[in-house]
Amino acid sequence: MSALASRDLDWRKSSYSANNGDCVEVALGIAAVGARDSKDSGGPELWFRGASWGSFVAAVKGGRFDLS
């Protein structure tokens, strides 16, 4: 997605995010979900198709990426 088009999307941070700025924002596009660093809203974005995003969210919820 172009930076111009992504600028018009509603980027959101999790309600669980801390106030220290170390957050990821996500936006729902027409055919994909975008993710970016909340400290650099003009920086790079990653875009995922729906099925890939769903798999990632399920893995996070399942603890696959927990460090402890």
CHARMM internal coordinates of N, CA and C (Angstrom, degrees):
IC EDIT
DIST 1 N 1 CA 1.4470
DIST 1 CA 1 C 1.5165
ANGL 1 N 1 CA 1 C 107.91
DIST 1 C 2 N 1.2928
ANGL 1 CA 1 C 2 N 117.05
DIHE 1 N 1 CA 1 C 2 N 142.71
DIST 2 N 2 CA 1.4590
ANGL 1 C 2 N 2 CA 120.15
DIHE 1 CA 1 C 2 N 2 CA -179.06
DIST 2 CA 2 C 1.5269
ANGL 2 N 2 CA 2 C 110.33
DIHE 1 C 2 N 2 CA 2 C -74.58
DIST 2 C 3 N 1.3242
ANGL 2 CA 2 C 3 N 115.60
DIHE 2 N 2 CA 2 C 3 N 153.14
DIST 3 N 3 CA 1.4585
ANGL 2 C 3 N 3 CA 120.61
DIHE 2 CA 2 C 3 N 3 CA 179.45
DIST 3 CA 3 C 1.5211
ANGL 3 N 3 CA 3 C 110.28
DIHE 2 C 3 N 3 CA 3 C -60.72
DIST 3 C 4 N 1.3263
ANGL 3 CA 3 C 4 N 116.87
DIHE 3 N 3 CA 3 C 4 N -34.65
DIST 4 N 4 CA 1.4555
ANGL 3 C 4 N 4 CA 120.72
DIHE 3 CA 3 C 4 N 4 CA 179.56
DIST 4 CA 4 C 1.5269
ANGL 4 N 4 CA 4 C 110.42
DIHE 3 C 4 N 4 CA 4 C -62.93
DIST 4 C 5 N 1.3236
ANGL 4 CA 4 C 5 N 117.20
DIHE 4 N 4 CA 4 C 5 N -46.40
DIST 5 N 5 CA 1.4638
ANGL 4 C 5 N 5 CA 121.43
DIHE 4 CA 4 C 5 N 5 CA 179.95
DIST 5 CA 5 C 1.5214
ANGL 5 N 5 CA 5 C 111.22
DIHE 4 C 5 N 5 CA 5 C -68.38
DIST 5 C 6 N 1.3261
ANGL 5 CA 5 C 6 N 118.30
DIHE 5 N 5 CA 5 C 6 N -40.03
DIST 6 N 6 CA 1.4572
ANGL 5 C 6 N 6 CA 120.27
DIHE 5 CA 5 C 6 N 6 CA -177.54
DIST 6 CA 6 C 1.5267
ANGL 6 N 6 CA 6 C 111.61
DIHE 5 C 6 N 6 CA 6 C -69.05
DIST 6 C 7 N 1.3130
ANGL 6 CA 6 C 7 N 117.13
DIHE 6 N 6 CA 6 C 7 N -23.20
DIST 7 N 7 CA 1.4662
ANGL 6 C 7 N 7 CA 121.43
DIHE 6 CA 6 C 7 N 7 CA 178.76
DIST 7 CA 7 C 1.5324
ANGL 7 N 7 CA 7 C 110.40
DIHE 6 C 7 N 7 CA 7 C -64.73
DIST 7 C 8 N 1.3234
ANGL 7 CA 7 C 8 N 116.59
DIHE 7 N 7 CA 7 C 8 N -28.34
DIST 8 N 8 CA 1.4599
ANGL 7 C 8 N 8 CA 121.31
DIHE 7 CA 7 C 8 N 8 CA -177.85
DIST 8 CA 8 C 1.5281
ANGL 8 N 8 CA 8 C 113.38
DIHE 7 C 8 N 8 CA 8 C -84.03
DIST 8 C 9 N 1.3182
ANGL 8 CA 8 C 9 N 117.83
DIHE 8 N 8 CA 8 C 9 N -5.65
DIST 9 N 9 CA 1.4599
ANGL 8 C 9 N 9 CA 121.20
DIHE 8 CA 8 C 9 N 9 CA -178.63
DIST 9 CA 9 C 1.5214
ANGL 9 N 9 CA 9 C 111.22
DIHE 8 C 9 N 9 CA 9 C -82.54
DIST 9 C 10 N 1.3153
ANGL 9 CA 9 C 10 N 115.79
DIHE 9 N 9 CA 9 C 10 N 162.16
DIST 10 N 10 CA 1.4553
ANGL 9 C 10 N 10 CA 122.72
DIHE 9 CA 9 C 10 N 10 CA 177.96
DIST 10 CA 10 C 1.5255
ANGL 10 N 10 CA 10 C 108.94
DIHE 9 C 10 N 10 CA 10 C -91.26
DIST 10 C 11 N 1.3327
ANGL 10 CA 10 C 11 N 116.99
DIHE 10 N 10 CA 10 C 11 N 95.65
DIST 11 N 11 CA 1.4635
ANGL 10 C 11 N 11 CA 122.51
DIHE 10 CA 10 C 11 N 11 CA 179.61
DIST 11 CA 11 C 1.5221
ANGL 11 N 11 CA 11 C 108.48
DIHE 10 C 11 N 11 CA 11 C -81.87
DIST 11 C 12 N 1.3405
ANGL 11 CA 11 C 12 N 115.88
DIHE 11 N 11 CA 11 C 12 N 134.83
DIST 12 N 12 CA 1.4659
ANGL 11 C 12 N 12 CA 120.86
DIHE 11 CA 11 C 12 N 12 CA -176.50
DIST 12 CA 12 C 1.5221
ANGL 12 N 12 CA 12 C 111.71
DIHE 11 C 12 N 12 CA 12 C -131.40
DIST 12 C 13 N 1.3428
ANGL 12 CA 12 C 13 N 114.20
DIHE 12 N 12 CA 12 C 13 N 147.02
DIST 13 N 13 CA 1.4649
ANGL 12 C 13 N 13 CA 121.24
DIHE 12 CA 12 C 13 N 13 CA 172.69
DIST 13 CA 13 C 1.5120
ANGL 13 N 13 CA 13 C 107.78
DIHE 12 C 13 N 13 CA 13 C -105.46
DIST 13 C 14 N 1.3110
ANGL 13 CA 13 C 14 N 116.14
DIHE 13 N 13 CA 13 C 14 N 154.12
DIST 14 N 14 CA 1.4524
ANGL 13 C 14 N 14 CA 121.45
DIHE 13 CA 13 C 14 N 14 CA 177.46
DIST 14 CA 14 C 1.5230
ANGL 14 N 14 CA 14 C 110.41
DIHE 13 C 14 N 14 CA 14 C -63.93
DIST 14 C 15 N 1.3187
ANGL 14 CA 14 C 15 N 116.04
DIHE 14 N 14 CA 14 C 15 N 145.16
DIST 15 N 15 CA 1.4640
ANGL 14 C 15 N 15 CA 119.97
DIHE 14 CA 14 C 15 N 15 CA 175.32
DIST 15 CA 15 C 1.5262
ANGL 15 N 15 CA 15 C 110.68
DIHE 14 C 15 N 15 CA 15 C -68.43
DIST 15 C 16 N 1.3418
ANGL 15 CA 15 C 16 N 117.70
DIHE 15 N 15 CA 15 C 16 N -13.89
DIST 16 N 16 CA 1.4621
ANGL 15 C 16 N 16 CA 122.49
DIHE 15 CA 15 C 16 N 16 CA 178.03
DIST 16 CA 16 C 1.5283
ANGL 16 N 16 CA 16 C 112.34
DIHE 15 C 16 N 16 CA 16 C -87.78
DIST 16 C 17 N 1.3153
ANGL 16 CA 16 C 17 N 118.37
DIHE 16 N 16 CA 16 C 17 N -5.55
DIST 17 N 17 CA 1.4607
ANGL 16 C 17 N 17 CA 120.49
DIHE 16 CA 16 C 17 N 17 CA -175.44
DIST 17 CA 17 C 1.5232
ANGL 17 N 17 CA 17 C 110.64
DIHE 16 C 17 N 17 CA 17 C -69.17
DIST 17 C 18 N 1.3101
ANGL 17 CA 17 C 18 N 114.21
DIHE 17 N 17 CA 17 C 18 N 146.74
DIST 18 N 18 CA 1.4639
ANGL 17 C 18 N 18 CA 120.55
DIHE 17 CA 17 C 18 N 18 CA 178.87
DIST 18 CA 18 C 1.5228
ANGL 18 N 18 CA 18 C 109.15
DIHE 17 C 18 N 18 CA 18 C -79.04
DIST 18 C 19 N 1.3074
ANGL 18 CA 18 C 19 N 116.64
DIHE 18 N 18 CA 18 C 19 N 165.71
DIST 19 N 19 CA 1.4623
ANGL 18 C 19 N 19 CA 121.21
DIHE 18 CA 18 C 19 N 19 CA 179.61
DIST 19 CA 19 C 1.5235
ANGL 19 N 19 CA 19 C 112.82
DIHE 18 C 19 N 19 CA 19 C -86.84
DIST 19 C 20 N 1.3420
ANGL 19 CA 19 C 20 N 117.59
DIHE 19 N 19 CA 19 C 20 N 12.63
DIST 20 N 20 CA 1.4627
ANGL 19 C 20 N 20 CA 119.89
DIHE 19 CA 19 C 20 N 20 CA -177.64
DIST 20 CA 20 C 1.5276
ANGL 20 N 20 CA 20 C 112.45
DIHE 19 C 20 N 20 CA 20 C -86.23
DIST 20 C 21 N 1.3157
ANGL 20 CA 20 C 21 N 118.35
DIHE 20 N 20 CA 20 C 21 N -2.27
DIST 21 N 21 CA 1.4549
ANGL 20 C 21 N 21 CA 121.38
DIHE 20 CA 20 C 21 N 21 CA 177.26
DIST 21 CA 21 C 1.5153
ANGL 21 N 21 CA 21 C 115.26
DIHE 20 C 21 N 21 CA 21 C 88.73
DIST 21 C 22 N 1.3217
ANGL 21 CA 21 C 22 N 118.46
DIHE 21 N 21 CA 21 C 22 N -4.85
DIST 22 N 22 CA 1.4656
ANGL 21 C 22 N 22 CA 121.52
DIHE 21 CA 21 C 22 N 22 CA 179.50
DIST 22 CA 22 C 1.5228
ANGL 22 N 22 CA 22 C 109.62
DIHE 21 C 22 N 22 CA 22 C -86.37
DIST 22 C 23 N 1.3163
ANGL 22 CA 22 C 23 N 115.77
DIHE 22 N 22 CA 22 C 23 N 72.96
DIST 23 N 23 CA 1.4533
ANGL 22 C 23 N 23 CA 120.51
DIHE 22 CA 22 C 23 N 23 CA -173.45
DIST 23 CA 23 C 1.5237
ANGL 23 N 23 CA 23 C 111.01
DIHE 22 C 23 N 23 CA 23 C -132.70
DIST 23 C 24 N 1.2983
ANGL 23 CA 23 C 24 N 113.92
DIHE 23 N 23 CA 23 C 24 N 161.08
DIST 24 N 24 CA 1.4525
ANGL 23 C 24 N 24 CA 121.80
DIHE 23 CA 23 C 24 N 24 CA 173.12
DIST 24 CA 24 C 1.5191
ANGL 24 N 24 CA 24 C 106.84
DIHE 23 C 24 N 24 CA 24 C -113.03
DIST 24 C 25 N 1.3160
ANGL 24 CA 24 C 25 N 116.32
DIHE 24 N 24 CA 24 C 25 N 137.34
DIST 25 N 25 CA 1.4479
ANGL 24 C 25 N 25 CA 121.26
DIHE 24 CA 24 C 25 N 25 CA 174.67
DIST 25 CA 25 C 1.5199
ANGL 25 N 25 CA 25 C 108.50
DIHE 24 C 25 N 25 CA 25 C -105.69
DIST 25 C 26 N 1.3147
ANGL 25 CA 25 C 26 N 116.54
DIHE 25 N 25 CA 25 C 26 N 147.84
DIST 26 N 26 CA 1.4624
ANGL 25 C 26 N 26 CA 121.00
DIHE 25 CA 25 C 26 N 26 CA 176.65
DIST 26 CA 26 C 1.5231
ANGL 26 N 26 CA 26 C 109.36
DIHE 25 C 26 N 26 CA 26 C -127.07
DIST 26 C 27 N 1.3283
ANGL 26 CA 26 C 27 N 115.11
DIHE 26 N 26 CA 26 C 27 N 153.82
DIST 27 N 27 CA 1.4648
ANGL 26 C 27 N 27 CA 121.87
DIHE 26 CA 26 C 27 N 27 CA 176.66
DIST 27 CA 27 C 1.5139
ANGL 27 N 27 CA 27 C 108.42
DIHE 26 C 27 N 27 CA 27 C -140.51
DIST 27 C 28 N 1.3149
ANGL 27 CA 27 C 28 N 115.97
DIHE 27 N 27 CA 27 C 28 N 141.70
DIST 28 N 28 CA 1.4571
ANGL 27 C 28 N 28 CA 121.08
DIHE 27 CA 27 C 28 N 28 CA 177.11
DIST 28 CA 28 C 1.5201
ANGL 28 N 28 CA 28 C 108.87
DIHE 27 C 28 N 28 CA 28 C -93.36
DIST 28 C 29 N 1.3245
ANGL 28 CA 28 C 29 N 115.69
DIHE 28 N 28 CA 28 C 29 N 113.72
DIST 29 N 29 CA 1.4502
ANGL 28 C 29 N 29 CA 121.22
DIHE 28 CA 28 C 29 N 29 CA 174.44
DIST 29 CA 29 C 1.5188
ANGL 29 N 29 CA 29 C 109.59
DIHE 28 C 29 N 29 CA 29 C -91.43
DIST 29 C 30 N 1.2992
ANGL 29 CA 29 C 30 N 117.84
DIHE 29 N 29 CA 29 C 30 N -175.27
DIST 30 N 30 CA 1.4627
ANGL 29 C 30 N 30 CA 121.48
DIHE 29 CA 29 C 30 N 30 CA -179.62
DIST 30 CA 30 C 1.5206
ANGL 30 N 30 CA 30 C 111.10
DIHE 29 C 30 N 30 CA 30 C -68.24
DIST 30 C 31 N 1.3214
ANGL 30 CA 30 C 31 N 117.95
DIHE 30 N 30 CA 30 C 31 N -44.40
DIST 31 N 31 CA 1.4667
ANGL 30 C 31 N 31 CA 121.07
DIHE 30 CA 30 C 31 N 31 CA -175.86
DIST 31 CA 31 C 1.5210
ANGL 31 N 31 CA 31 C 113.18
DIHE 30 C 31 N 31 CA 31 C -120.16
DIST 31 C 32 N 1.3288
ANGL 31 CA 31 C 32 N 118.13
DIHE 31 N 31 CA 31 C 32 N 5.55
DIST 32 N 32 CA 1.4574
ANGL 31 C 32 N 32 CA 120.13
DIHE 31 CA 31 C 32 N 32 CA -175.34
DIST 32 CA 32 C 1.5251
ANGL 32 N 32 CA 32 C 110.28
DIHE 31 C 32 N 32 CA 32 C -158.52
DIST 32 C 33 N 1.3322
ANGL 32 CA 32 C 33 N 114.70
DIHE 32 N 32 CA 32 C 33 N 167.45
DIST 33 N 33 CA 1.4597
ANGL 32 C 33 N 33 CA 122.92
DIHE 32 CA 32 C 33 N 33 CA 175.73
DIST 33 CA 33 C 1.5178
ANGL 33 N 33 CA 33 C 107.52
DIHE 32 C 33 N 33 CA 33 C -113.10
DIST 33 C 34 N 1.3262
ANGL 33 CA 33 C 34 N 116.84
DIHE 33 N 33 CA 33 C 34 N 130.37
DIST 34 N 34 CA 1.4539
ANGL 33 C 34 N 34 CA 121.79
DIHE 33 CA 33 C 34 N 34 CA -179.71
DIST 34 CA 34 C 1.5159
ANGL 34 N 34 CA 34 C 111.60
DIHE 33 C 34 N 34 CA 34 C -100.78
DIST 34 C 35 N 1.3236
ANGL 34 CA 34 C 35 N 115.73
DIHE 34 N 34 CA 34 C 35 N 150.68
DIST 35 N 35 CA 1.4639
ANGL 34 C 35 N 35 CA 121.86
DIHE 34 CA 34 C 35 N 35 CA 176.39
DIST 35 CA 35 C 1.5236
ANGL 35 N 35 CA 35 C 107.81
DIHE 34 C 35 N 35 CA 35 C -137.02
DIST 35 C 36 N 1.3314
ANGL 35 CA 35 C 36 N 115.53
DIHE 35 N 35 CA 35 C 36 N 141.51
DIST 36 N 36 CA 1.4677
ANGL 35 C 36 N 36 CA 120.37
DIHE 35 CA 35 C 36 N 36 CA 178.38
DIST 36 CA 36 C 1.5204
ANGL 36 N 36 CA 36 C 109.40
DIHE 35 C 36 N 36 CA 36 C -153.15
DIST 36 C 37 N 1.3142
ANGL 36 CA 36 C 37 N 115.23
DIHE 36 N 36 CA 36 C 37 N 165.92
DIST 37 N 37 CA 1.4666
ANGL 36 C 37 N 37 CA 122.95
DIHE 36 CA 36 C 37 N 37 CA 177.76
DIST 37 CA 37 C 1.5307
ANGL 37 N 37 CA 37 C 108.05
DIHE 36 C 37 N 37 CA 37 C -77.23
DIST 37 C 38 N 1.3202
ANGL 37 CA 37 C 38 N 117.13
DIHE 37 N 37 CA 37 C 38 N 126.63
DIST 38 N 38 CA 1.4679
ANGL 37 C 38 N 38 CA 119.99
DIHE 37 CA 37 C 38 N 38 CA -178.27
DIST 38 CA 38 C 1.5264
ANGL 38 N 38 CA 38 C 112.89
DIHE 37 C 38 N 38 CA 38 C -66.63
DIST 38 C 39 N 1.3335
ANGL 38 CA 38 C 39 N 117.75
DIHE 38 N 38 CA 38 C 39 N -21.46
DIST 39 N 39 CA 1.4664
ANGL 38 C 39 N 39 CA 120.81
DIHE 38 CA 38 C 39 N 39 CA 178.87
DIST 39 CA 39 C 1.5295
ANGL 39 N 39 CA 39 C 112.10
DIHE 38 C 39 N 39 CA 39 C -79.82
DIST 39 C 40 N 1.3348
ANGL 39 CA 39 C 40 N 117.06
DIHE 39 N 39 CA 39 C 40 N -13.62
DIST 40 N 40 CA 1.4652
ANGL 39 C 40 N 40 CA 121.16
DIHE 39 CA 39 C 40 N 40 CA -176.20
DIST 40 CA 40 C 1.5244
ANGL 40 N 40 CA 40 C 109.24
DIHE 39 C 40 N 40 CA 40 C -136.78
DIST 40 C 41 N 1.3269
ANGL 40 CA 40 C 41 N 115.92
DIHE 40 N 40 CA 40 C 41 N 68.81
DIST 41 N 41 CA 1.4647
ANGL 40 C 41 N 41 CA 120.16
DIHE 40 CA 40 C 41 N 41 CA -174.22
DIST 41 CA 41 C 1.5264
ANGL 41 N 41 CA 41 C 113.20
DIHE 40 C 41 N 41 CA 41 C -64.39
DIST 41 C 42 N 1.3085
ANGL 41 CA 41 C 42 N 117.62
DIHE 41 N 41 CA 41 C 42 N -17.42
DIST 42 N 42 CA 1.4603
ANGL 41 C 42 N 42 CA 120.86
DIHE 41 CA 41 C 42 N 42 CA 176.67
DIST 42 CA 42 C 1.5171
ANGL 42 N 42 CA 42 C 112.68
DIHE 41 C 42 N 42 CA 42 C -96.25
DIST 42 C 43 N 1.3223
ANGL 42 CA 42 C 43 N 116.32
DIHE 42 N 42 CA 42 C 43 N 1.17
DIST 43 N 43 CA 1.4624
ANGL 42 C 43 N 43 CA 121.56
DIHE 42 CA 42 C 43 N 43 CA -176.54
DIST 43 CA 43 C 1.5107
ANGL 43 N 43 CA 43 C 113.09
DIHE 42 C 43 N 43 CA 43 C -84.98
DIST 43 C 44 N 1.3163
ANGL 43 CA 43 C 44 N 115.97
DIHE 43 N 43 CA 43 C 44 N -162.85
DIST 44 N 44 CA 1.4693
ANGL 43 C 44 N 44 CA 120.78
DIHE 43 CA 43 C 44 N 44 CA -176.30
DIST 44 CA 44 C 1.5300
ANGL 44 N 44 CA 44 C 112.58
DIHE 43 C 44 N 44 CA 44 C -64.62
DIST 44 C 45 N 1.3101
ANGL 44 CA 44 C 45 N 114.26
DIHE 44 N 44 CA 44 C 45 N 151.36
DIST 45 N 45 CA 1.4644
ANGL 44 C 45 N 45 CA 122.05
DIHE 44 CA 44 C 45 N 45 CA 177.56
DIST 45 CA 45 C 1.5216
ANGL 45 N 45 CA 45 C 108.32
DIHE 44 C 45 N 45 CA 45 C -125.96
DIST 45 C 46 N 1.3086
ANGL 45 CA 45 C 46 N 116.30
DIHE 45 N 45 CA 45 C 46 N 146.40
DIST 46 N 46 CA 1.4608
ANGL 45 C 46 N 46 CA 122.48
DIHE 45 CA 45 C 46 N 46 CA 172.29
DIST 46 CA 46 C 1.5242
ANGL 46 N 46 CA 46 C 107.11
DIHE 45 C 46 N 46 CA 46 C -109.14
DIST 46 C 47 N 1.3344
ANGL 46 CA 46 C 47 N 116.66
DIHE 46 N 46 CA 46 C 47 N 137.43
DIST 47 N 47 CA 1.4622
ANGL 46 C 47 N 47 CA 121.25
DIHE 46 CA 46 C 47 N 47 CA -179.60
DIST 47 CA 47 C 1.5118
ANGL 47 N 47 CA 47 C 109.94
DIHE 46 C 47 N 47 CA 47 C -122.39
DIST 47 C 48 N 1.3329
ANGL 47 CA 47 C 48 N 116.18
DIHE 47 N 47 CA 47 C 48 N 134.29
DIST 48 N 48 CA 1.4561
ANGL 47 C 48 N 48 CA 123.07
DIHE 47 CA 47 C 48 N 48 CA -176.47
DIST 48 CA 48 C 1.5235
ANGL 48 N 48 CA 48 C 110.01
DIHE 47 C 48 N 48 CA 48 C -126.68
DIST 48 C 49 N 1.3117
ANGL 48 CA 48 C 49 N 116.67
DIHE 48 N 48 CA 48 C 49 N 137.09
DIST 49 N 49 CA 1.4678
ANGL 48 C 49 N 49 CA 120.96
DIHE 48 CA 48 C 49 N 49 CA 172.31
DIST 49 CA 49 C 1.5241
ANGL 49 N 49 CA 49 C 108.33
DIHE 48 C 49 N 49 CA 49 C -66.99
DIST 49 C 50 N 1.3062
ANGL 49 CA 49 C 50 N 117.32
DIHE 49 N 49 CA 49 C 50 N 157.99
DIST 50 N 50 CA 1.4631
ANGL 49 C 50 N 50 CA 122.79
DIHE 49 CA 49 C 50 N 50 CA -173.87
DIST 50 CA 50 C 1.5139
ANGL 50 N 50 CA 50 C 115.09
DIHE 49 C 50 N 50 CA 50 C -52.27
DIST 50 C 51 N 1.3377
ANGL 50 CA 50 C 51 N 117.78
DIHE 50 N 50 CA 50 C 51 N -47.53
DIST 51 N 51 CA 1.4689
ANGL 50 C 51 N 51 CA 120.71
DIHE 50 CA 50 C 51 N 51 CA -177.77
DIST 51 CA 51 C 1.5303
ANGL 51 N 51 CA 51 C 111.34
DIHE 50 C 51 N 51 CA 51 C -63.98
DIST 51 C 52 N 1.3253
ANGL 51 CA 51 C 52 N 117.01
DIHE 51 N 51 CA 51 C 52 N -40.26
DIST 52 N 52 CA 1.4713
ANGL 51 C 52 N 52 CA 120.82
DIHE 51 CA 51 C 52 N 52 CA 179.06
DIST 52 CA 52 C 1.5231
ANGL 52 N 52 CA 52 C 110.59
DIHE 51 C 52 N 52 CA 52 C -65.81
DIST 52 C 53 N 1.3207
ANGL 52 CA 52 C 53 N 116.63
DIHE 52 N 52 CA 52 C 53 N -42.17
DIST 53 N 53 CA 1.4628
ANGL 52 C 53 N 53 CA 120.60
DIHE 52 CA 52 C 53 N 53 CA 178.80
DIST 53 CA 53 C 1.5243
ANGL 53 N 53 CA 53 C 110.01
DIHE 52 C 53 N 53 CA 53 C -63.76
DIST 53 C 54 N 1.3214
ANGL 53 CA 53 C 54 N 117.19
DIHE 53 N 53 CA 53 C 54 N -42.74
DIST 54 N 54 CA 1.4548
ANGL 53 C 54 N 54 CA 121.22
DIHE 53 CA 53 C 54 N 54 CA 178.73
DIST 54 CA 54 C 1.5179
ANGL 54 N 54 CA 54 C 112.22
DIHE 53 C 54 N 54 CA 54 C -60.61
DIST 54 C 55 N 1.3194
ANGL 54 CA 54 C 55 N 116.86
DIHE 54 N 54 CA 54 C 55 N -41.04
DIST 55 N 55 CA 1.4677
ANGL 54 C 55 N 55 CA 121.14
DIHE 54 CA 54 C 55 N 55 CA 177.85
DIST 55 CA 55 C 1.5280
ANGL 55 N 55 CA 55 C 110.90
DIHE 54 C 55 N 55 CA 55 C -64.76
DIST 55 C 56 N 1.3160
ANGL 55 CA 55 C 56 N 116.70
DIHE 55 N 55 CA 55 C 56 N -41.77
DIST 56 N 56 CA 1.4637
ANGL 55 C 56 N 56 CA 121.10
DIHE 55 CA 55 C 56 N 56 CA 178.52
DIST 56 CA 56 C 1.5291
ANGL 56 N 56 CA 56 C 111.16
DIHE 55 C 56 N 56 CA 56 C -62.82
DIST 56 C 57 N 1.3222
ANGL 56 CA 56 C 57 N 117.47
DIHE 56 N 56 CA 56 C 57 N -47.31
DIST 57 N 57 CA 1.4643
ANGL 56 C 57 N 57 CA 121.12
DIHE 56 CA 56 C 57 N 57 CA -179.89
DIST 57 CA 57 C 1.5275
ANGL 57 N 57 CA 57 C 110.51
DIHE 56 C 57 N 57 CA 57 C -61.91
DIST 57 C 58 N 1.3257
ANGL 57 CA 57 C 58 N 117.39
DIHE 57 N 57 CA 57 C 58 N -41.88
DIST 58 N 58 CA 1.4676
ANGL 57 C 58 N 58 CA 120.68
DIHE 57 CA 57 C 58 N 58 CA 178.07
DIST 58 CA 58 C 1.5275
ANGL 58 N 58 CA 58 C 110.92
DIHE 57 C 58 N 58 CA 58 C -61.85
DIST 58 C 59 N 1.3257
ANGL 58 CA 58 C 59 N 117.46
DIHE 58 N 58 CA 58 C 59 N -39.89
DIST 59 N 59 CA 1.4636
ANGL 58 C 59 N 59 CA 121.18
DIHE 58 CA 58 C 59 N 59 CA 179.05
DIST 59 CA 59 C 1.5266
ANGL 59 N 59 CA 59 C 111.00
DIHE 58 C 59 N 59 CA 59 C -66.15
DIST 59 C 60 N 1.3312
ANGL 59 CA 59 C 60 N 117.44
DIHE 59 N 59 CA 59 C 60 N -40.47
DIST 60 N 60 CA 1.4660
ANGL 59 C 60 N 60 CA 120.82
DIHE 59 CA 59 C 60 N 60 CA 177.55
DIST 60 CA 60 C 1.5220
ANGL 60 N 60 CA 60 C 109.93
DIHE 59 C 60 N 60 CA 60 C -63.10
DIST 60 C 61 N 1.3225
ANGL 60 CA 60 C 61 N 116.59
DIHE 60 N 60 CA 60 C 61 N -48.06
DIST 61 N 61 CA 1.4619
ANGL 60 C 61 N 61 CA 120.34
DIHE 60 CA 60 C 61 N 61 CA -179.86
DIST 61 CA 61 C 1.5247
ANGL 61 N 61 CA 61 C 111.66
DIHE 60 C 61 N 61 CA 61 C -63.16
DIST 61 C 62 N 1.3297
ANGL 61 CA 61 C 62 N 117.16
DIHE 61 N 61 CA 61 C 62 N -30.84
DIST 62 N 62 CA 1.4628
ANGL 61 C 62 N 62 CA 121.71
DIHE 61 CA 61 C 62 N 62 CA 179.52
DIST 62 CA 62 C 1.5113
ANGL 62 N 62 CA 62 C 113.96
DIHE 61 C 62 N 62 CA 62 C -81.44
DIST 62 C 63 N 1.3457
ANGL 62 CA 62 C 63 N 118.13
DIHE 62 N 62 CA 62 C 63 N -1.40
DIST 63 N 63 CA 1.4560
ANGL 62 C 63 N 63 CA 121.45
DIHE 62 CA 62 C 63 N 63 CA 177.18
DIST 63 CA 63 C 1.5127
ANGL 63 N 63 CA 63 C 115.64
DIHE 62 C 63 N 63 CA 63 C 84.21
DIST 63 C 64 N 1.3154
ANGL 63 CA 63 C 64 N 117.70
DIHE 63 N 63 CA 63 C 64 N 11.17
DIST 64 N 64 CA 1.4634
ANGL 63 C 64 N 64 CA 120.77
DIHE 63 CA 63 C 64 N 64 CA -176.20
DIST 64 CA 64 C 1.5241
ANGL 64 N 64 CA 64 C 113.49
DIHE 63 C 64 N 64 CA 64 C -60.22
DIST 64 C 65 N 1.3130
ANGL 64 CA 64 C 65 N 117.83
DIHE 64 N 64 CA 64 C 65 N -27.94
DIST 65 N 65 CA 1.4656
ANGL 64 C 65 N 65 CA 121.22
DIHE 64 CA 64 C 65 N 65 CA -176.14
DIST 65 CA 65 C 1.5299
ANGL 65 N 65 CA 65 C 113.04
DIHE 64 C 65 N 65 CA 65 C -105.93
DIST 65 C 66 N 1.3348
ANGL 65 CA 65 C 66 N 116.84
DIHE 65 N 65 CA 65 C 66 N 7.09
DIST 66 N 66 CA 1.4681
ANGL 65 C 66 N 66 CA 120.14
DIHE 65 CA 65 C 66 N 66 CA 178.66
DIST 66 CA 66 C 1.5271
ANGL 66 N 66 CA 66 C 109.66
DIHE 65 C 66 N 66 CA 66 C -64.43
DIST 66 C 67 N 1.3112
ANGL 66 CA 66 C 67 N 116.06
DIHE 66 N 66 CA 66 C 67 N 138.18
DIST 67 N 67 CA 1.4634
ANGL 66 C 67 N 67 CA 120.92
DIHE 66 CA 66 C 67 N 67 CA -178.96
DIST 67 CA 67 C 1.5198
ANGL 67 N 67 CA 67 C 112.58
DIHE 66 C 67 N 67 CA 67 C -88.00
DIST 67 C 68 N 1.2912
ANGL 67 CA 67 C 68 N 118.33
DIHE 67 N 67 CA 67 C 68 N -16.75
DIST 68 N 68 CA 1.4659
ANGL 67 C 68 N 68 CA 119.41
DIHE 67 CA 67 C 68 N 68 CA -177.60
DIST 68 CA 68 C 1.4964
ANGL 68 N 68 CA 68 C 112.75
DIHE 67 C 68 N 68 CA 68 C -92.97
END
COOR INIT
IC SEED 1 N 1 CA 1 C
IC BUILD
